[in-house]
Amino acid sequence: MKKIFVLSFISVGYFLNAQSLSNSPYATYGIGDVKYDNTIETASMGGISTAYISDFTGSFNFANPANNANFELTSIKLEATNENNYFKTNFNNTKSTKHSTYLSNISLAFPISSKIKMGLSYQPYSSKSYDILNSEIRKDDAGNDITVANRFKGSGTLNTAQMALAYKITPEFSAGLRANLYFGTLYDTNEIAYSNAELINGYETKNKIKNFNFTLGASYQKLNTSTDRKLTIGATTTFGNTNGNMTTDYTNSTYYYTAGDVKAGQSFIEQKSTSSKNLLPLQASLGVGYGEENKWFLSGQIDYKKGETISYFGTTLDFEDSYRISAGGWYLPNYNNFRSYFSRIVYRYGAFYEKGNLKNIVGNNIDKFGISAGVMLPFKNSSITRMSGLELGLEVGKRGTLKNDLINQNFINLRVGFNFADKWFRKTLYN
């Protein structure tokens, strides 16, 4: 399949300038800038998915694999995200604007039987790509001015591939299981150079990740046939990180660069390698929803994630537990009104607040909140039983703070994608 989008996430730390700042200023920490959920459908509703069972037969829910009781068609989704970030800090009164566009979701889902449904998906999970140069003038022992250059560099992407199965136990109760494979390599480098020295002192951390875990989901939906009103309750938990591994190689060395930025004369001061199985620890989610069949839906959800442990420049860092509260839903005016196309559009809305796992950075917590909206524009030949169309989503929010020379990040994320849903396999009848 032709690759038409470029994945480019940039991150920065505490020291920054306008030419080196991009997508998330806090991606330097841990495993980078983690994407909460890259599907347009759920992201447009604030991220709600745990208690969301689509009324339509062509939408597969990967976040909670149990929520696919109504899925009956073969669905192919292709989605892309455009991130627009606006940064500001009181440190040297710095401002910056950065953009990136990337392929955010590829998925294929299909029914195996009336009770069993299956889906395959690929998404980028997190990424690092930053290059920061901070220079200052200091005095040496003799009182002479010297320039000290401190350079921070990061690169790499962590991807995830998923396979999900849903099973309808009773008309009201379903269960699901999703297998998650995380793979990729992340690099962080800190180089210190002095104007009166020929050698550079470099500290490099290389995290090679191959992690395998499972997400178990359950859902209950009760439909009142007299009013078409329905109550939905859903829950998920992610576990099984003993089946994965992250190898961290740390190197402290001195060297110099030749033409083409090739290292030469490298002398190792310290080298060590560690292994961790706690990269993607326990996660859990609980949601409740209420709505009217083929008309509207509203849901609230809370997500919990236990803090992970990661090695960074030779030091083991323990991240805080985090949680996220979200609410959202959708509205469909009248799908049978063929005189008005706008009556057949699915309108989505939502909001969220996220307490991040970065705590007490210069005495401040780094939290995130935002609002979202989106539409599903059905194709001309689409019907309520074969809902296919163009997906559009918008997310606006804020992360970080200006206190203590930290970074305030305002963001506008635009999402676009296609959902092609149809019945691929039909039995041919002969007279």
HELIX and SHEET records of a PDB file:
HELIX    1   1 ILE A   40  ALA A   43  1                                   4    
HELIX    2   2 PHE A   91  ASN A   93  5                                   3    
HELIX    3   3 ASN A  241  ASN A  243  5                                   3    
HELIX    4   4 TYR A  341  ARG A  344  5                                   4    
HELIX    5   5 LYS A  403  ASP A  405  5                                   3    
SHEET    1   A16 VAL A 262  SER A 276  0                                        
SHEET    2   A16 ASN A 245  THR A 258 -1                                        
SHEET    3   A16 ILE A 200  ASN A 224 -1                                        
SHEET    4   A16 PHE A 173  TYR A 194 -1                                        
SHEET    5   A16 ASP A 145  LYS A 168 -1                                        
SHEET    6   A16 ILE A 116  LYS A 139 -1                                        
SHEET    7   A16 THR A  94  PRO A 111 -1                                        
SHEET    8   A16 THR A  74  THR A  89 -1                                        
SHEET    9   A16 ILE A 407  ASP A 422 -1                                        
SHEET   10   A16 GLY A 389  GLY A 400 -1                                        
SHEET   11   A16 ASP A 367  PRO A 378 -1                                        
SHEET   12   A16 VAL A 346  LYS A 355 -1                                        
SHEET   13   A16 SER A 322  TYR A 331 -1                                        
SHEET   14   A16 TRP A 296  LYS A 305 -1                                        
SHEET   15   A16 GLN A 283  GLU A 292 -1                                        
SHEET   16   A16 ARG A 229  PHE A 239 -1                                        
SHEET    1   B 2 THR A 309  TYR A 312  0                                        
SHEET    2   B 2 THR A 315  ASP A 318 -1                                        
END                                                                             
